[in-house]
Amino acid sequence: MQIISRYVFRQAAGVLLLILLSLGGIVWIALALRELNVVTSGGQNAFTLLKMTTLALPNLLGVIAPFALLIAVVQVLSRLNGDSELIVLTASGATIWSVARPLLALAAIVSMGVGFVNHVGMPWSLRSLREFVVQMRTDLLTQVIQPGKFSTPEKGLTFHIRDRSQSGELLGLIMQDQRKPPASQAFLASRGVIVKQGDDAYLVMTDGHIVNRNKPTEPAQIIVFDRYAVDLDQFEPKEAGAYVYKPRERYFSELMWPDTTTANYKKTEGYFRAELHERFANPLYPFVFVMIALATVGQAQSTRQNRVAAVIAGLFTAAGVRMGGLALNNIVVMSAAATPLLYALPAAAILLSLIVIRRSARPRPGPSWNEKIVDAIVSAGSAVWTRVGPRRRLAVEGRP
């Protein structure tokens, strides 16, 4: 790699890393704010929030990284032109590909990173996040740990305690179960303690009563007890059989060779197809964005020329192409015939950018035939005036 190539690569890589960290941090903060109720009302600690938001981040890196590369390339090309470095390179006989090669090499690195995230990082993080969320929501030890607050592990199920003793005993316990309307069941006890036996957990209540109501129009049935044990597993969200992973949570082999006999595959076959081809098409967009940047702001221009319009055009064009890819992915879900369009769109964007780059780099042609005729007439007129003009001036002055 030439000195200029190493210089451009180093500059672009540094800006890319900075922008990627910045965008990743913004997305992480947005995820943290969305899940902030986990800490404020769910009885969880800050580590739980950190783990949840970090596991959700790889799902968005495949989209963030190409745009971070686009912004980095546009910024580097604008700075090179602003410092007249592109002008010097062009004057020395270098072509635009002297700058394009290191940028395309950086795009290849980003593309491999996007492919790794799509095929390995994203499925692993989503599976880990789902298991963590299910475990957190079904762990009633942490849900009822805050006295004086109502907690809802799932819709229709509410827990409340007045206080919690130093020994871990729950005081003033209320548990309302309305998950199967119109029936409802309420447990009220003066004291309660959670006992674990292996993987099973039981809530043992003392000195309380149970209020059962099958229909709102029927009278409630009240059962008084001195000691009553409830299996907490019945309050956990249940799945119908084994959990079926969504297409986005599956690894490459599970998308490429799925079990076509399952009811889930027959119902969501289009999503399997769209997810598989999207993972192969996404690594093309780093190259698309680099080519668009080169086509819009890659040419050397005078510092007196305004490049803001070109920068805006490049950013909007790249965003439009990416949004088109997302729209095509939805079409592929409905029709397998649209699958080639997922690859045709980035390929067409690269081809059109290449055409614009070649036309912009082509030397400016000479004057056209009408310009040559006008120049000839002007030259002939100048020659005639050069010979006739002095004589006419002498004749006007009356001199021979």
RABELKA-V737591 format. One record per pair of residues at least 12 apart in sequence whose ideal C-beta (glycine too) atoms are under 7 Angstrom apart, sorted by the first residue. I is the first residue (numbers start at 1). J is the second residue. If there is no record, write none. Layout:
# RABELKA-V737591
i={I & I}
j={J & J}
This chain:
# RABELKA-V737591
i={1 & 4 & 4 & 5 & 5 & 5 & 8 & 8 & 8 & 8 & 9 & 9 & 9 & 11 & 12 & 12 & 12 & 12 & 12 & 12 & 13 & 15 & 15 & 15 & 16 & 16 & 16 & 16 & 19 & 19 & 19 & 20 & 20 & 23 & 23 & 24 & 24 & 27 & 27 & 27 & 28 & 28 & 31 & 31 & 31 & 32 & 32 & 35 & 35 & 35 & 38 & 41 & 42 & 42 & 43 & 43 & 43 & 43 & 43 & 44 & 44 & 48 & 51 & 52 & 52 & 55 & 55 & 55 & 55 & 56 & 58 & 58 & 58 & 58 & 59 & 59 & 59 & 61 & 62 & 62 & 62 & 62 & 62 & 65 & 65 & 65 & 66 & 66 & 66 & 66 & 66 & 69 & 69 & 69 & 69 & 69 & 69 & 70 & 70 & 70 & 73 & 73 & 73 & 74 & 74 & 74 & 74 & 74 & 77 & 77 & 77 & 78 & 78 & 78 & 81 & 81 & 81 & 82 & 84 & 86 & 87 & 90 & 95 & 96 & 96 & 96 & 96 & 96 & 99 & 100 & 103 & 104 & 104 & 107 & 107 & 107 & 110 & 111 & 111 & 111 & 114 & 114 & 114 & 115 & 118 & 118 & 119 & 119 & 119 & 122 & 123 & 123 & 123 & 126 & 126 & 127 & 134 & 137 & 137 & 137 & 138 & 138 & 138 & 140 & 140 & 140 & 141 & 143 & 144 & 144 & 144 & 145 & 147 & 147 & 147 & 147 & 148 & 153 & 154 & 156 & 156 & 156 & 157 & 157 & 157 & 158 & 159 & 160 & 161 & 168 & 169 & 169 & 170 & 170 & 170 & 171 & 172 & 173 & 173 & 173 & 174 & 175 & 182 & 182 & 183 & 183 & 184 & 185 & 185 & 186 & 187 & 187 & 187 & 187 & 188 & 188 & 189 & 189 & 189 & 189 & 190 & 190 & 190 & 191 & 191 & 192 & 192 & 200 & 200 & 201 & 202 & 202 & 202 & 202 & 203 & 203 & 204 & 204 & 205 & 206 & 206 & 207 & 208 & 208 & 209 & 209 & 209 & 209 & 210 & 210 & 244 & 247 & 247 & 247 & 247 & 248 & 255 & 255 & 255 & 256 & 258 & 270 & 270 & 271 & 273 & 273 & 273 & 274 & 274 & 274 & 277 & 277 & 277 & 278 & 278 & 281 & 281 & 281 & 281 & 284 & 285 & 285 & 287 & 288 & 288 & 288 & 288 & 289 & 291 & 291 & 291 & 292 & 292 & 292 & 292 & 292 & 293 & 294 & 294 & 295 & 295 & 295 & 296 & 296 & 296 & 297 & 297 & 297 & 298 & 299 & 321 & 321 & 324 & 325 & 325 & 325 & 328 & 328 & 328 & 329}
j={102 & 89 & 98 & 98 & 101 & 102 & 76 & 99 & 102 & 103 & 102 & 105 & 106 & 76 & 72 & 73 & 76 & 102 & 103 & 106 & 106 & 72 & 75 & 76 & 68 & 69 & 72 & 106 & 68 & 71 & 72 & 65 & 68 & 64 & 68 & 57 & 64 & 57 & 60 & 64 & 53 & 57 & 53 & 56 & 57 & 49 & 53 & 49 & 52 & 53 & 52 & 151 & 143 & 151 & 142 & 143 & 145 & 146 & 151 & 136 & 142 & 136 & 132 & 129 & 132 & 125 & 128 & 129 & 132 & 129 & 117 & 121 & 122 & 125 & 122 & 125 & 126 & 117 & 114 & 117 & 118 & 122 & 282 & 110 & 113 & 114 & 110 & 114 & 285 & 286 & 289 & 106 & 107 & 110 & 286 & 289 & 290 & 289 & 293 & 318 & 103 & 290 & 293 & 293 & 297 & 311 & 314 & 315 & 293 & 297 & 298 & 297 & 307 & 311 & 300 & 301 & 307 & 303 & 303 & 300 & 300 & 300 & 361 & 294 & 298 & 299 & 357 & 361 & 298 & 294 & 290 & 287 & 290 & 286 & 287 & 290 & 286 & 283 & 286 & 287 & 282 & 283 & 286 & 283 & 279 & 282 & 251 & 252 & 279 & 248 & 249 & 250 & 251 & 248 & 249 & 249 & 237 & 153 & 154 & 237 & 153 & 236 & 237 & 153 & 194 & 232 & 194 & 159 & 159 & 161 & 170 & 164 & 161 & 162 & 163 & 164 & 162 & 235 & 237 & 177 & 178 & 179 & 177 & 179 & 235 & 176 & 175 & 174 & 173 & 193 & 191 & 193 & 191 & 192 & 193 & 191 & 190 & 189 & 192 & 205 & 188 & 187 & 215 & 216 & 213 & 214 & 213 & 210 & 212 & 211 & 205 & 208 & 210 & 230 & 208 & 209 & 205 & 206 & 207 & 208 & 206 & 207 & 208 & 206 & 207 & 204 & 205 & 231 & 233 & 232 & 229 & 230 & 231 & 232 & 230 & 232 & 227 & 229 & 228 & 226 & 227 & 226 & 225 & 228 & 222 & 223 & 224 & 225 & 223 & 225 & 264 & 268 & 271 & 272 & 275 & 275 & 272 & 275 & 276 & 276 & 272 & 333 & 334 & 333 & 332 & 336 & 339 & 329 & 332 & 333 & 332 & 339 & 342 & 329 & 342 & 325 & 342 & 343 & 346 & 346 & 322 & 346 & 350 & 321 & 346 & 349 & 350 & 318 & 350 & 353 & 354 & 314 & 317 & 318 & 349 & 353 & 314 & 353 & 357 & 353 & 356 & 357 & 310 & 313 & 314 & 310 & 311 & 314 & 357 & 360 & 345 & 349 & 345 & 342 & 345 & 346 & 341 & 342 & 345 & 342}
